[in-house]
Amino acid sequence: SAPRGERLRRALEALGPIFVKFGQVLSTRRDLLPADLADELAKLQDQVPPFAPELAETVLTAAYGKPGAEVFARFEREPVASASGAQVHFATLRPEDGGHDVAVKILRPGIGMVIDHDLALLRTAAGWLERLWPEARRLKPREVVAEFDKYLHDELDLMREAANCTQLRRNFVDSTLLLVPEVHWPWCAQNVMVMQRMRGTPISQIEALRAAEVKATFVWPSSEAARCPALLER
């Protein structure tokens, strides 16, 4: 009896991380999906059912060699966001460590085994597809699965994500348009990433942005405007 979008979202959640990823990608294609489906699938980006706070504590203890309560001055047990591969908790570093408000990203326990199992099924399906459907070879399903495999395993290494985030911050250190959170490296591990807590309004919350009187400005290249004067009026 639930709306079709909710039924689809719950089905993808039940099928596992790979299918949640698929739903996340679909949610960005509003040119292909009706609004009700896109809105519901967008919840897969940060509203997937979280894992238990006790499991998060177990991950922190394994990463740091001591409980999270001894690492942070404050750690919120309930996550602020949860996706297919990880969830995020707010915390505060101890005064001797700077006392900064931070966001702690924790990888889902056992997520690697689940993804490997699902990828094995996808490889089998891709092989059968190539054997049974002549047109499949043109679509290269096994190569697609291999690319998906690399993409997913890259996401399972939060040290890699921390390095990418640090490089991005370095690239835009003098920018007035983009602010990239600082990574707190001493508290990062392969399955835990600690970064500066950022405060703001998601771009998808149109009404909240309007209430805050946020205005969008589009800057067109002068060469483009010269070819199309109407752009200057816009």
MDAnalysis code that builds the backbone (N, CA, C; Angstrom):
import MDAnalysis as mda
import numpy as np

u = mda.Universe.empty(702, n_residues=234, atom_resindex=np.repeat(np.arange(234), 3), trajectory=True)
u.add_TopologyAttr("name", ["N", "CA", "C"] * 234)
u.add_TopologyAttr("resid", np.arange(1, 235))
u.add_TopologyAttr("resname", ["SER", "ALA", "PRO", "ARG", "GLY", "GLU", "ARG", "LEU", "ARG", "ARG", "ALA", "LEU", "GLU", "ALA", "LEU", "GLY", "PRO", "ILE", "PHE", "VAL", "LYS", "PHE", "GLY", "GLN", "VAL", "LEU", "SER", "THR", "ARG", "ARG", "ASP", "LEU", "LEU", "PRO", "ALA", "ASP", "LEU", "ALA", "ASP", "GLU", "LEU", "ALA", "LYS", "LEU", "GLN", "ASP", "GLN", "VAL", "PRO", "PRO", "PHE", "ALA", "PRO", "GLU", "LEU", "ALA", "GLU", "THR", "VAL", "LEU", "THR", "ALA", "ALA", "TYR", "GLY", "LYS", "PRO", "GLY", "ALA", "GLU", "VAL", "PHE", "ALA", "ARG", "PHE", "GLU", "ARG", "GLU", "PRO", "VAL", "ALA", "SER", "ALA", "SER", "GLY", "ALA", "GLN", "VAL", "HIS", "PHE", "ALA", "THR", "LEU", "ARG", "PRO", "GLU", "ASP", "GLY", "GLY", "HIS", "ASP", "VAL", "ALA", "VAL", "LYS", "ILE", "LEU", "ARG", "PRO", "GLY", "ILE", "GLY", "MET", "VAL", "ILE", "ASP", "HIS", "ASP", "LEU", "ALA", "LEU", "LEU", "ARG", "THR", "ALA", "ALA", "GLY", "TRP", "LEU", "GLU", "ARG", "LEU", "TRP", "PRO", "GLU", "ALA", "ARG", "ARG", "LEU", "LYS", "PRO", "ARG", "GLU", "VAL", "VAL", "ALA", "GLU", "PHE", "ASP", "LYS", "TYR", "LEU", "HIS", "ASP", "GLU", "LEU", "ASP", "LEU", "MET", "ARG", "GLU", "ALA", "ALA", "ASN", "CYS", "THR", "GLN", "LEU", "ARG", "ARG", "ASN", "PHE", "VAL", "ASP", "SER", "THR", "LEU", "LEU", "LEU", "VAL", "PRO", "GLU", "VAL", "HIS", "TRP", "PRO", "TRP", "CYS", "ALA", "GLN", "ASN", "VAL", "MET", "VAL", "MET", "GLN", "ARG", "MET", "ARG", "GLY", "THR", "PRO", "ILE", "SER", "GLN", "ILE", "GLU", "ALA", "LEU", "ARG", "ALA", "ALA", "GLU", "VAL", "LYS", "ALA", "THR", "PHE", "VAL", "TRP", "PRO", "SER", "SER", "GLU", "ALA", "ALA", "ARG", "CYS", "PRO", "ALA", "LEU", "LEU", "GLU", "ARG"])
u.atoms.positions = np.array([
    [0.820, -1.219, 0.000],
    [0.000, 0.000, 0.000],
    [0.853, 1.269, 0.000],
    [2.174, 1.141, 0.169],
    [3.042, 2.319, 0.178],
    [3.194, 2.875, -1.238],
    [3.543, 4.147, -1.375],
    [3.777, 4.721, -2.711],
    [4.865, 3.953, -3.446],
    [4.834, 4.004, -4.789],
    [5.761, 3.199, -5.585],
    [7.221, 3.587, -5.335],
    [7.479, 4.870, -5.112],
    [8.846, 5.306, -4.857],
    [9.400, 4.707, -3.578],
    [8.584, 4.691, -2.526],
    [9.027, 4.099, -1.261],
    [9.252, 2.605, -1.412],
    [8.367, 1.923, -2.144],
    [8.537, 0.479, -2.347],
    [9.836, 0.186, -3.093],
    [10.138, 1.008, -4.108],
    [11.376, 0.813, -4.863],
    [12.593, 1.062, -3.980],
    [12.554, 2.126, -3.195],
    [13.690, 2.432, -2.314],
    [13.919, 1.299, -1.316],
    [12.863, 0.818, -0.706],
    [13.003, -0.250, 0.289],
    [13.508, -1.549, -0.355],
    [13.084, -1.801, -1.587],
    [13.561, -3.006, -2.280],
    [15.062, -2.915, -2.536],
    [15.534, -1.764, -2.965],
    [16.972, -1.581, -3.215],
    [17.769, -1.698, -1.916],
    [17.230, -1.152, -0.822],
    [17.901, -1.275, 0.467],
    [18.018, -2.735, 0.888],
    [16.953, -3.492, 0.647],
    [16.956, -4.899, 1.040],
    [17.925, -5.721, 0.195],
    [18.130, -5.326, -1.053],
    [19.005, -6.079, -1.949],
    [20.483, -5.867, -1.626],
    [20.827, -4.755, -0.980],
    [22.214, -4.587, -0.557],
    [22.911, -3.372, -1.143],
    [24.190, -3.174, -0.754],
    [24.936, -1.945, -1.076],
    [25.042, -1.623, -2.560],
    [25.264, -2.637, -3.397],
    [25.431, -2.370, -4.823],
    [24.148, -1.809, -5.419],
    [23.019, -2.346, -4.992],
    [21.740, -1.874, -5.519],
    [21.397, -0.493, -4.956],
    [21.840, -0.216, -3.727],
    [21.668, 1.124, -3.173],
    [22.468, 2.127, -4.003],
    [23.696, 1.750, -4.378],
    [24.507, 2.618, -5.241],
    [23.787, 2.898, -6.551],
    [23.187, 1.864, -7.113],
    [22.439, 2.024, -8.362],
    [21.300, 3.025, -8.168],
    [20.605, 2.922, -7.034],
    [19.517, 3.857, -6.745],
    [20.017, 5.273, -6.562],
    [21.200, 5.428, -5.957],
    [21.783, 6.761, -5.799],
    [22.056, 7.404, -7.148],
    [22.617, 6.617, -8.051],
    [22.905, 7.142, -9.390],
    [21.607, 7.523, -10.097],
    [20.599, 6.659, -10.012],
    [19.317, 6.942, -10.658],
    [18.682, 8.225, -10.116],
    [18.857, 8.478, -8.814],
    [18.209, 9.639, -8.202],
    [18.707, 10.951, -8.784],
    [19.895, 10.942, -9.390],
    [20.435, 12.168, -9.985],
    [19.934, 12.397, -11.408],
    [19.257, 11.405, -11.977],
    [18.794, 11.513, -13.365],
    [17.313, 11.885, -13.401],
    [17.037, 13.110, -13.011],
    [15.650, 13.577, -13.012],
    [15.128, 13.800, -14.421],
    [16.051, 13.737, -15.395],
    [15.607, 13.807, -16.783],
    [15.035, 12.469, -17.242],
    [15.299, 11.399, -16.477],
    [14.814, 10.073, -16.853],
    [13.688, 9.572, -15.954],
    [13.664, 10.027, -14.693],
    [12.723, 9.497, -13.713],
    [11.623, 10.499, -13.391],
    [10.412, 10.002, -13.086],
    [9.373, 10.887, -12.558],
    [9.820, 11.476, -11.220],
    [9.280, 12.631, -10.867],
    [9.726, 13.343, -9.665],
    [9.544, 12.519, -8.400],
    [8.433, 11.765, -8.308],
    [8.187, 11.009, -7.068],
    [9.241, 9.931, -6.861],
    [9.700, 9.284, -7.929],
    [10.735, 8.259, -7.810],
    [12.088, 8.889, -7.496],
    [12.412, 9.985, -8.184],
    [13.697, 10.644, -7.949],
    [13.795, 11.163, -6.512],
    [12.710, 11.746, -6.003],
    [12.716, 12.277, -4.633],
    [12.931, 11.162, -3.613],
    [12.292, 10.026, -3.828],
    [12.412, 8.915, -2.880],
    [13.789, 8.266, -2.960],
    [14.302, 8.089, -4.176],
    [15.629, 7.479, -4.331],
    [16.732, 8.392, -3.803],
    [16.476, 9.703, -3.770],
    [17.473, 10.629, -3.231],
    [17.748, 10.347, -1.755],
    [16.803, 9.719, -1.072],
    [17.004, 9.373, 0.342],
    [18.104, 8.328, 0.507],
    [18.408, 7.599, -0.560],
    [19.470, 6.597, -0.485],
    [20.846, 7.246, -0.367],
    [20.939, 8.554, -0.609],
    [22.230, 9.232, -0.536],
    [22.688, 9.411, 0.905],
    [21.758, 9.608, 1.828],
    [22.182, 9.809, 3.227],
    [21.148, 9.366, 4.259],
    [20.117, 8.616, 3.834],
    [19.087, 8.191, 4.769],
    [18.849, 6.683, 4.728],
    [19.887, 5.921, 4.404],
    [19.799, 4.471, 4.470],
    [19.765, 4.073, 5.946],
    [19.000, 3.026, 6.322],
    [18.981, 2.612, 7.732],
    [20.392, 2.425, 8.290],
    [20.721, 3.072, 9.418],
    [22.088, 3.018, 9.960],
    [22.380, 1.696, 10.667],
    [23.671, 1.419, 10.886],
    [24.016, 0.282, 11.728],
    [24.076, 0.754, 13.186],
    [24.064, -0.190, 14.104],
    [23.921, 0.116, 15.525],
    [25.092, 0.934, 16.063],
    [24.822, 1.843, 17.008],
    [25.904, 2.626, 17.621],
    [26.977, 1.747, 18.256],
    [26.579, 0.576, 18.767],
    [27.553, -0.329, 19.369],
    [28.570, -0.802, 18.342],
    [28.116, -1.023, 17.107],
    [29.039, -1.432, 16.044],
    [29.991, -0.296, 15.683],
    [29.472, 0.940, 15.692],
    [30.332, 2.088, 15.425],
    [31.421, 2.191, 16.485],
    [31.058, 1.962, 17.750],
    [32.033, 1.991, 18.837],
    [33.081, 0.896, 18.654],
    [32.654, -0.277, 18.184],
    [33.585, -1.379, 17.952],
    [34.609, -1.019, 16.882],
    [34.144, -0.370, 15.813],
    [35.047, 0.046, 14.735],
    [36.066, 1.054, 15.259],
    [35.600, 2.032, 16.046],
    [36.503, 3.054, 16.578],
    [37.549, 2.432, 17.507],
    [37.114, 1.501, 18.338],
    [38.041, 0.851, 19.263],
    [39.110, 0.073, 18.507],
    [38.698, -0.611, 17.436],
    [39.664, -1.371, 16.633],
    [40.633, -0.436, 15.914],
    [40.147, 0.724, 15.454],
    [40.992, 1.659, 14.709],
    [41.989, 2.385, 15.614],
    [41.543, 2.755, 16.834],
    [42.372, 3.577, 17.704],
    [43.049, 2.789, 18.824],
    [42.623, 1.561, 19.041],
    [43.178, 0.796, 20.145],
    [42.622, 1.196, 21.491],
    [41.596, 2.044, 21.486],
    [40.928, 2.455, 22.709],
    [39.537, 2.981, 22.340],
    [38.611, 3.025, 23.284],
    [37.237, 3.456, 22.974],
    [37.189, 4.887, 22.446],
    [36.156, 5.146, 21.667],
    [35.973, 6.481, 21.119],
    [35.840, 7.544, 22.197],
    [35.295, 7.167, 23.364],
    [35.133, 8.125, 24.459],
    [36.469, 8.635, 24.966],
    [37.541, 7.871, 24.737],
    [38.873, 8.302, 25.161],
    [39.585, 9.083, 24.053],
    [39.028, 9.054, 22.851],
    [39.633, 9.759, 21.713],
    [39.000, 11.135, 21.537],
    [37.671, 11.204, 21.678],
    [36.930, 12.446, 21.463],
    [36.399, 12.982, 22.786],
    [36.308, 14.315, 22.897],
    [35.692, 14.925, 24.070],
    [34.189, 14.668, 24.067],
    [33.628, 14.580, 22.877],
    [32.196, 14.294, 22.719],
    [32.002, 13.509, 21.439],
    [31.184, 12.476, 21.495],
    [30.881, 11.675, 20.312],
    [29.391, 11.351, 20.324],
    [28.674, 11.778, 19.274],
    [27.232, 11.535, 19.196],
    [26.983, 10.114, 18.685],
    [26.364, 9.296, 19.515],
    [26.144, 7.889, 19.175],
    [25.210, 7.726, 17.977],
    [24.216, 8.591, 17.858],
    [23.272, 8.498, 16.754],
    [23.854, 9.189, 15.519],
    [23.903, 8.501, 14.381],
    [24.490, 9.113, 13.172],
    [23.621, 10.237, 12.621],
    [24.274, 11.211, 12.000],
    [23.557, 12.309, 11.370],
    [23.182, 11.957, 9.939],
    [23.910, 11.018, 9.335],
    [23.634, 10.577, 7.965],
    [24.151, 9.155, 7.802],
    [23.484, 8.402, 6.932],
    [23.885, 7.010, 6.711],
    [23.647, 6.650, 5.254],
    [24.672, 6.076, 4.614],
    [24.562, 5.652, 3.216],
    [24.885, 4.167, 3.115],
    [25.069, 3.691, 1.897],
    [25.236, 2.255, 1.695],
    [26.540, 1.720, 2.258],
    [27.602, 2.544, 2.218],
    [28.909, 2.059, 2.626],
    [29.398, 2.583, 3.959],
    [28.836, 3.679, 4.439],
    [29.337, 4.286, 5.674],
    [28.261, 5.168, 6.283],
    [28.506, 5.595, 7.512],
    [27.634, 6.572, 8.142],
    [28.485, 7.597, 8.880],
    [27.858, 8.734, 9.208],
    [28.602, 9.863, 9.771],
    [28.041, 10.238, 11.129],
    [28.958, 10.446, 12.089],
    [28.611, 10.905, 13.428],
    [29.313, 12.235, 13.680],
    [28.659, 13.121, 14.406],
    [29.310, 14.355, 14.825],
    [30.078, 14.108, 16.116],
    [31.197, 14.803, 16.283],
    [32.026, 14.654, 17.467],
    [32.811, 15.944, 17.698],
    [33.501, 16.008, 18.832],
    [34.369, 17.135, 19.163],
    [35.701, 16.579, 19.648],
    [36.786, 17.099, 19.108],
    [38.104, 16.671, 19.551],
    [38.384, 17.189, 20.960],
    [39.274, 16.530, 21.647],
    [39.654, 16.954, 22.989],
    [40.371, 18.317, 22.938],
    [40.283, 19.107, 24.031],
    [40.917, 20.438, 24.046],
    [42.399, 20.399, 23.687],
    [43.113, 19.373, 24.159],
    [44.539, 19.298, 23.848],
    [44.805, 18.995, 22.376],
    [43.752, 18.536, 21.664],
    [43.870, 18.265, 20.231],
    [43.253, 19.373, 19.378],
    [42.874, 20.460, 20.011],
    [42.323, 21.595, 19.276],
    [40.875, 21.893, 19.581],
    [40.127, 20.887, 20.092],
    [38.734, 21.098, 20.456],
    [37.802, 21.378, 19.291],
    [38.210, 20.982, 18.063],
    [37.404, 21.282, 16.879],
    [36.174, 20.389, 16.802],
    [35.083, 20.942, 16.257],
    [33.918, 20.122, 15.910],
    [34.234, 19.372, 14.624],
    [33.993, 18.071, 14.621],
    [34.359, 17.246, 13.472],
    [33.210, 16.325, 13.070],
    [33.321, 15.804, 11.859],
    [32.422, 14.764, 11.358],
    [33.249, 13.485, 11.227],
    [32.745, 12.405, 11.791],
    [33.456, 11.127, 11.792],
    [32.721, 10.155, 10.870],
    [33.368, 9.799, 9.776],
    [32.793, 8.859, 8.811],
    [33.302, 7.455, 9.125],
    [32.378, 6.518, 9.344],
    [32.735, 5.159, 9.752],
    [32.209, 4.168, 8.720],
    [33.088, 3.335, 8.218],
    [32.710, 2.327, 7.222],
    [31.823, 1.266, 7.866],
    [30.849, 0.786, 7.121],
    [29.980, -0.275, 7.644],
    [30.784, -1.544, 7.899],
    [30.666, -2.134, 9.073],
    [31.379, -3.386, 9.351],
    [30.946, -4.497, 8.390],
    [31.926, -5.208, 7.839],
    [31.630, -6.332, 6.953],
    [31.188, -5.951, 5.562],
    [31.243, -4.655, 5.221],
    [30.738, -4.211, 3.924],
    [31.558, -4.792, 2.777],
    [32.856, -5.027, 2.997],
    [33.705, -5.565, 1.937],
    [33.264, -6.939, 1.482],
    [32.914, -7.814, 2.435],
    [32.478, -9.172, 2.093],
    [31.156, -9.140, 1.339],
    [30.248, -8.255, 1.762],
    [28.950, -8.154, 1.090],
    [29.125, -7.701, -0.354],
    [29.978, -6.701, -0.564],
    [30.211, -6.187, -1.916],
    [30.879, -7.241, -2.786],
    [31.861, -7.959, -2.233],
    [32.531, -9.006, -3.008],
    [31.545, -10.090, -3.433],
    [30.617, -10.441, -2.548],
    [29.607, -11.453, -2.874],
    [28.712, -10.973, -4.004],
    [28.248, -9.726, -3.907],
    [27.359, -9.186, -4.944],
    [28.088, -9.023, -6.280],
    [29.365, -8.626, -6.216],
    [30.136, -8.490, -7.453],
    [30.331, -9.842, -8.137],
    [30.510, -10.905, -7.357],
    [30.637, -12.244, -7.937],
    [29.364, -12.621, -8.687],
    [28.216, -12.272, -8.118],
    [26.944, -12.533, -8.802],
    [26.841, -11.721, -10.090],
    [27.289, -10.463, -10.048],
    [27.232, -9.621, -11.239],
    [28.151, -10.151, -12.335],
    [29.328, -10.657, -11.960],
    [30.241, -11.220, -12.965],
    [29.609, -12.442, -13.628],
    [28.979, -13.281, -12.829],
    [28.300, -14.451, -13.390],
    [27.183, -14.032, -14.335],
    [26.390, -13.060, -13.904],
    [25.285, -12.582, -14.740],
    [25.808, -11.977, -16.038],
    [26.922, -11.243, -15.955],
    [27.503, -10.626, -17.152],
    [27.978, -11.699, -18.128],
    [28.574, -12.775, -17.608],
    [29.022, -13.868, -18.467],
    [27.866, -14.548, -19.178],
    [26.811, -14.827, -18.426],
    [25.627, -15.445, -19.042],
    [24.999, -14.514, -20.076],
    [24.988, -13.225, -19.780],
    [24.399, -12.256, -20.707],
    [25.134, -12.268, -22.040],
    [26.457, -12.346, -21.993],
    [27.234, -12.367, -23.231],
    [26.992, -13.651, -24.021],
    [26.763, -14.768, -23.323],
    [26.541, -16.038, -24.005],
    [25.151, -16.127, -24.630],
    [24.159, -15.550, -23.954],
    [22.771, -15.761, -24.368],
    [22.221, -14.642, -25.246],
    [22.872, -13.483, -25.247],
    [22.345, -12.350, -26.016],
    [23.459, -11.787, -26.881],
    [23.392, -11.987, -28.173],
    [24.461, -11.542, -29.080],
    [24.784, -10.056, -28.957],
    [23.763, -9.236, -28.720],
    [23.984, -7.795, -28.622],
    [24.772, -7.408, -27.372],
    [24.842, -8.309, -26.387],
    [25.480, -7.978, -25.111],
    [26.966, -7.690, -25.268],
    [27.618, -8.378, -26.241],
    [29.058, -8.160, -26.399],
    [29.378, -6.714, -26.747],
    [28.465, -6.093, -27.482],
    [28.685, -4.693, -27.839],
    [28.623, -3.799, -26.594],
    [27.830, -4.200, -25.601],
    [27.677, -3.410, -24.379],
    [28.769, -3.702, -23.352],
    [29.538, -4.772, -23.584],
    [30.675, -5.133, -22.721],
    [30.296, -5.207, -21.235],
    [29.361, -6.084, -20.869],
    [28.919, -6.144, -19.466],
    [30.023, -6.533, -18.492],
    [30.942, -7.414, -18.901],
    [32.010, -7.800, -17.975],
    [32.945, -6.631, -17.684],
    [33.202, -5.797, -18.698],
    [34.031, -4.615, -18.479],
    [33.331, -3.611, -17.571],
    [32.001, -3.514, -17.727],
    [31.232, -2.608, -16.875],
    [31.319, -3.057, -15.416],
    [31.176, -4.363, -15.185],
    [31.267, -4.891, -13.824],
    [32.667, -4.661, -13.254],
    [33.699, -4.834, -14.085],
    [35.071, -4.621, -13.630],
    [35.287, -3.164, -13.204],
    [34.729, -2.233, -13.962],
    [34.851, -0.819, -13.608],
    [34.110, -0.528, -12.303],
    [32.934, -1.142, -12.161],
    [32.136, -0.983, -10.945],
    [32.899, -1.543, -9.745],
    [33.572, -2.669, -9.961],
    [34.380, -3.307, -8.925],
    [35.452, -2.336, -8.417],
    [36.196, -1.735, -9.338],
    [37.261, -0.798, -8.951],
    [36.693, 0.396, -8.210],
    [35.596, 0.941, -8.711],
    [34.969, 2.117, -8.114],
    [34.535, 1.822, -6.671],
    [33.915, 0.664, -6.466],
    [33.424, 0.325, -5.133],
    [34.564, 0.082, -4.153],
    [35.606, -0.628, -4.595],
    [36.708, -0.917, -3.684],
    [37.511, 0.347, -3.350],
    [37.550, 1.298, -4.266],
    [38.174, 2.579, -3.945],
    [37.419, 3.265, -2.806],
    [36.094, 3.143, -2.826],
    [35.271, 3.770, -1.791],
    [35.447, 3.107, -0.431],
    [35.918, 1.859, -0.409],
    [36.082, 1.143, 0.857],
    [37.355, 1.547, 1.588],
    [38.209, 2.342, 0.968],
    [39.446, 2.794, 1.587],
    [39.307, 4.280, 1.934],
    [38.991, 4.575, 3.191],
    [38.768, 5.963, 3.579],
    [40.065, 6.761, 3.648],
    [41.213, 6.079, 3.716],
    [42.481, 6.800, 3.640],
    [42.654, 7.412, 2.252],
    [42.207, 6.697, 1.238],
    [42.252, 7.232, -0.127],
    [41.322, 8.441, -0.245],
    [40.121, 8.330, 0.336],
    [39.181, 9.450, 0.289],
    [39.745, 10.657, 1.038],
    [40.388, 10.406, 2.179],
    [40.986, 11.498, 2.945],
    [42.079, 12.191, 2.134],
    [42.881, 11.403, 1.413],
    [43.936, 11.982, 0.583],
    [43.344, 12.830, -0.539],
    [42.286, 12.347, -1.170],
    [41.633, 13.109, -2.237],
    [41.043, 14.411, -1.699],
    [40.437, 14.329, -0.507],
    [39.840, 15.515, 0.103],
    [40.923, 16.555, 0.426],
    [42.055, 16.077, 0.945],
    [43.162, 16.976, 1.274],
    [43.703, 17.655, 0.026],
    [43.840, 16.899, -1.057],
    [44.339, 17.476, -2.302],
    [43.354, 18.508, -2.859],
    [42.054, 18.202, -2.769],
    [41.042, 19.145, -3.243],
    [41.092, 20.435, -2.435],
    [41.245, 20.309, -1.122],
    [41.344, 21.507, -0.269],
    [42.575, 22.333, -0.652],
    [43.681, 21.646, -0.928],
    [44.915, 22.340, -1.322],
    [44.721, 23.083, -2.648],
    [43.975, 22.457, -3.575],
    [43.751, 23.082, -4.882],
    [42.905, 24.351, -4.782],
    [42.021, 24.418, -3.777],
    [41.090, 25.549, -3.679],
    [41.324, 26.364, -2.402],
    [42.552, 26.342, -1.915],
    [42.827, 27.009, -0.642],
    [42.544, 28.506, -0.700],
    [42.699, 29.140, -1.861],
    [42.470, 30.581, -1.984],
    [41.125, 30.919, -2.624],
    [40.280, 29.929, -2.820],
    [39.002, 30.162, -3.490],
    [38.001, 30.843, -2.556],
    [37.229, 31.770, -3.118],
    [36.144, 32.411, -2.362],
    [34.793, 31.763, -2.681],
    [34.792, 30.764, -3.570],
    [33.549, 30.121, -3.996],
    [33.376, 28.710, -3.438],
    [34.489, 28.069, -3.086],
    [34.417, 26.678, -2.648],
    [35.213, 26.497, -1.364],
    [34.562, 25.928, -0.348],
    [35.217, 25.640, 0.922],
    [35.234, 24.126, 1.114],
    [36.423, 23.557, 1.231],
    [36.604, 22.110, 1.378],
    [37.012, 21.817, 2.811],
    [36.356, 20.854, 3.480],
    [36.684, 20.567, 4.882],
    [38.114, 20.079, 5.060],
    [38.691, 20.446, 6.195],
    [40.039, 19.992, 6.528],
    [39.982, 18.578, 7.096],
    [40.883, 17.722, 6.650],
    [40.969, 16.361, 7.169],
    [41.896, 16.358, 8.381],
    [41.461, 15.732, 9.463],
    [42.282, 15.597, 10.667],
    [42.971, 14.232, 10.616],
    [44.141, 14.206, 10.019],
    [44.845, 12.975, 9.692],
    [45.180, 12.075, 10.886],
    [45.545, 12.611, 12.055],
    [45.908, 11.711, 13.161],
    [44.788, 10.760, 13.573],
    [43.547, 11.077, 13.199],
    [42.411, 10.244, 13.606],
    [41.800, 9.490, 12.426],
    [42.514, 9.417, 11.309],
    [42.018, 8.703, 10.132],
    [42.608, 7.300, 10.068],
    [41.835, 6.370, 9.565],
    [42.272, 4.992, 9.338],
    [41.574, 4.506, 8.070],
    [41.832, 3.265, 7.686],
    [41.231, 2.759, 6.456],
    [39.709, 2.721, 6.539],
    [39.165, 2.568, 7.740],
    [37.712, 2.490, 7.891],
    [37.131, 3.634, 8.721],
    [37.946, 4.655, 9.025],
    [37.470, 5.832, 9.764],
    [38.104, 7.080, 9.149],
    [37.288, 8.100, 8.909],
    [37.789, 9.372, 8.383],
    [37.214, 10.494, 9.230],
    [38.079, 11.367, 9.725],
    [37.659, 12.482, 10.575],
    [37.989, 13.791, 9.850],
    [36.978, 14.631, 9.703],
    [37.170, 15.886, 8.975],
    [36.432, 17.019, 9.676],
    [36.766, 18.211, 9.295],
    [36.127, 19.414, 9.822],
    [34.622, 19.356, 9.610],
    [33.861, 19.716, 10.638],
    [32.407, 19.752, 10.489],
    [32.005, 21.005, 9.725],
    [31.214, 20.819, 8.691],
    [30.758, 21.928, 7.861],
    [29.281, 22.195, 8.145],
    [28.916, 23.455, 8.159],
    [27.516, 23.822, 8.403],
    [26.988, 24.567, 7.177],
    [25.798, 24.193, 6.740],
    [25.228, 24.835, 5.564],
    [23.889, 24.226, 5.205],
    [23.363, 24.626, 4.075],
    [22.079, 24.140, 3.588],
    [22.295, 23.358, 2.306],
    [21.843, 22.104, 2.235],
    [21.991, 21.335, 0.994],
    [21.335, 22.056, -0.177],
    [21.951, 21.963, -1.344],
    [21.451, 22.684, -2.518],
    [20.082, 22.174, -2.950],
    [19.724, 20.959, -2.510],
    [18.419, 20.402, -2.872],
    [17.276, 21.021, -2.072],
    [17.585, 21.728, -0.966],
    [16.544, 22.327, -0.133],
    [16.239, 23.737, -0.645],
    [15.497, 23.759, -1.747],
    [15.244, 25.019, -2.462],
    [14.548, 26.058, -1.578],
    [13.500, 25.644, -0.849],
    [12.742, 26.602, -0.049],
    [13.595, 27.197, 1.069],
    [14.447, 26.362, 1.672],
    [15.334, 26.866, 2.739],
    [16.323, 27.881, 2.183],
    [16.826, 27.627, 0.971],
    [17.755, 28.566, 0.344],
    [17.056, 29.890, 0.018],
    [15.814, 29.783, -0.445],
    [15.067, 31.014, -0.736],
    [14.796, 31.802, 0.541],
    [14.454, 31.087, 1.621],
    [14.190, 31.765, 2.895],
    [15.440, 32.470, 3.412],
    [16.608, 31.893, 3.104],
    [17.876, 32.514, 3.512],
    [18.337, 33.569, 2.514],
    [17.525, 33.807, 1.477],
    [17.810, 34.804, 0.436],
    [19.128, 34.521, -0.275],
    [19.368, 33.228, -0.515],
    [20.539, 32.835, -1.297],
    [20.192, 32.993, -2.771],
    [21.031, 33.688, -3.506],
    [20.779, 33.926, -4.924],
    [21.841, 33.218, -5.757],
    [21.407, 32.634, -6.857],
    [22.335, 31.958, -7.763],
    [22.819, 32.941, -8.824],
    [24.101, 32.899, -9.106],
    [24.698, 33.764, -10.128],
    [25.372, 32.893, -11.171],
    [25.020, 33.072, -12.410],
    [25.609, 32.310, -13.502],
    [26.577, 33.211, -14.268],
    [27.788, 32.769, -14.400],
    [28.810, 33.535, -15.112],
    [29.069, 32.860, -16.451],
    [28.732, 33.526, -17.523],
    [28.927, 32.974, -18.861],
    [30.251, 33.455, -19.431],
    [30.990, 32.603, -20.084],
    [32.230, 33.052, -20.749],
    [31.911, 34.149, -21.757],
    [32.785, 35.145, -21.841],
    [32.522, 36.283, -22.734],
    [32.386, 35.834, -24.180],
    [33.146, 34.796, -24.581],
    [33.061, 34.331, -25.965],
    [31.690, 33.738, -26.249],
    [31.129, 33.045, -25.246],
    [29.793, 32.453, -25.411],
    [28.744, 33.553, -25.509],
    [28.866, 34.569, -24.652],
    [27.904, 35.668, -24.660],
    [27.977, 36.446, -25.971],
    [29.165, 36.559, -26.521],
    [29.305, 37.292, -27.775],
    [28.583, 36.581, -28.911],
    [28.610, 35.244, -28.879],
    [27.928, 34.492, -29.938],
    [26.417, 34.511, -29.750],
    [25.977, 34.713, -28.492],
    [24.538, 34.683, -28.223],
    [24.186, 35.850, -27.294],
    [23.911, 37.023, -27.825],
    [23.622, 38.202, -26.994],
    [22.494, 37.995, -26.006],
    [21.560, 37.084, -26.308],
    [20.432, 36.862, -25.411],
    [20.901, 36.400, -24.042],
    [22.070, 35.758, -23.971],
    [22.583, 35.309, -22.693],
    [22.852, 36.466, -21.762],
    [23.256, 37.596, -22.330],
    [23.537, 38.770, -21.510],
    [22.277, 39.247, -20.806],
    [21.115, 39.115, -21.454],
    [19.862, 39.527, -20.851],
    [19.481, 38.595, -19.715],
    [19.835, 37.316, -19.845],
    [19.490, 36.363, -18.786],
    [20.337, 36.616, -17.539],
])
